[in-house]
Amino acid sequence: MAVRKLWGLRTTQSGCGDIRITFDSVILLAEYEFRGEGQDQVGGLQFEDVIAYRFRDEMHSQGFDTSSYDSVVEVIDSDWIAGLVRDEPEGIRGAKGKKHFAVLLSSNGYLEAVAGSCIEVEPRRGSLS
């Protein structure tokens, strides 16, 4: 699997705290806690124009690309996208032209999304609870 690293998460050596993943029709938001500037903060990734996503907890994330550890990567020539394109019905909003993004959120799990784009959400002070 070939990947291109896009950017690292704002986590420190302590990694991610809790995470929250929400999906609203075509937008997937992955929020994560981290400690930065001496305070608890919440960072986030927003995947837009999402057509598929999957998540595996950290214990079942065997086979993830190590460059995705607390980093967003794009999977190049994705077998997952190729399978979606092959299997999708005629005339639906297709997988062709989308990107396969992946991130291993330390101490939590491996998140993948087939989406049009991914952006980093400006962090905020506080926690998810």
N, C-alpha and C positions, 0 to 999 in steps of 0.2 A: 504494500500500500504506500503510495507516494503522497506526501502531504507538503503543504506550504504553510509555515507558521505566520499568522497574521499579527497577533499581539499577545502579551502576557496579561493575566489578571492582576489586579491590584493587591493580591494576597502577599503576605510576608512569609517568612520561614514557617510560621505556625499554620499556614494553609487556610482553607475555608472553614468557617463555622457551619451553622445550619444553612440550608438552601431552600428556596421555594420556586417551583416551576408552575407557571400558569399559561393557559392557552385560550385565546379568544378568536376563534374562527380562522384567522390567517396570521396572527401575531403570537409568538411564543416569547415569554419573558422568563429568564432564569436569573433569580436574585441570589446573592451569596453574602454571608457575613465575613468580615475580615477585621483585623486590628490595624489601624493606620493612624499616624500622627498622634499616637498615645490615646486613641479613643476607638470605641466600637463603631463600625461603619457597615453600610450595605452597598455593594456594587451590583451591577447587573449587565446582562446581555439581552438585547432585543433582536430576535430573528423575525424578519418581515417576509410576507408572502410565502408562508410555510405551507408545504403540501404533505410533509411527513416528518415525524420525529420519533425517537426511541431513547430509552434510558435504561441503564443497567447499574445496579449498586456496585460499589467499589470491589466487593468480593467476587463479582461476576463480570468484571471488566477485562478479563484476560484478553490479550491481543490488541489492546489499544496502542496507538503510536505514542512513544514516550515524549515526543515534542508537544503533545496535547496536554501534558500535566500542568494544570493551572494556566493554560494558554489556549487561545482559539486558533484552530488550524482549518485549512480547507483541504479536503481529500480530493486529489487530482484523479481524473478518470475513474470515478466512483462506480464500483459494481452495483451498489445500492441504487444509484440514479439510473444506471443502464437497465436494471430489472424493473424499476418503476415505469420507465419509458416503454419497455417491451410489453408490460402487462396492462397498461392503462387503456381504458375504453376510448373509442374515437370521440372527439369533440369535447373533451373535458380540459380544464385548465391543467396543462401538462407539466411534467417534470423536466422536459427538455429545456435547456437554458438555465436551469436552477443550479445552485452550488450545494455541495455536501460539507457542512460545518461540523466540527467535533471539538469537545472540551472535556477533559477529565477534571472534575471539581474535587480536589483533594478531600479525603475522608468522607466522601459522599458517593460519587459515581460518575459514569461516562454518559454524556449527553450528546446526541447527534441530531442534526436537523437538515432537511432538504429545504432550502429557502432561497429567496431572491437576494437577500442581504442579511448581514449581521452588524449591529452597531453596539458600541459600549455605552451604557447608561451612566450618566454622571452620578458618582456616589453621594450618599447622604449619611448623616450621623444617625446612630441608633442601631437597633437590631430588628430582626424579623418578627420577634414575639411581641 
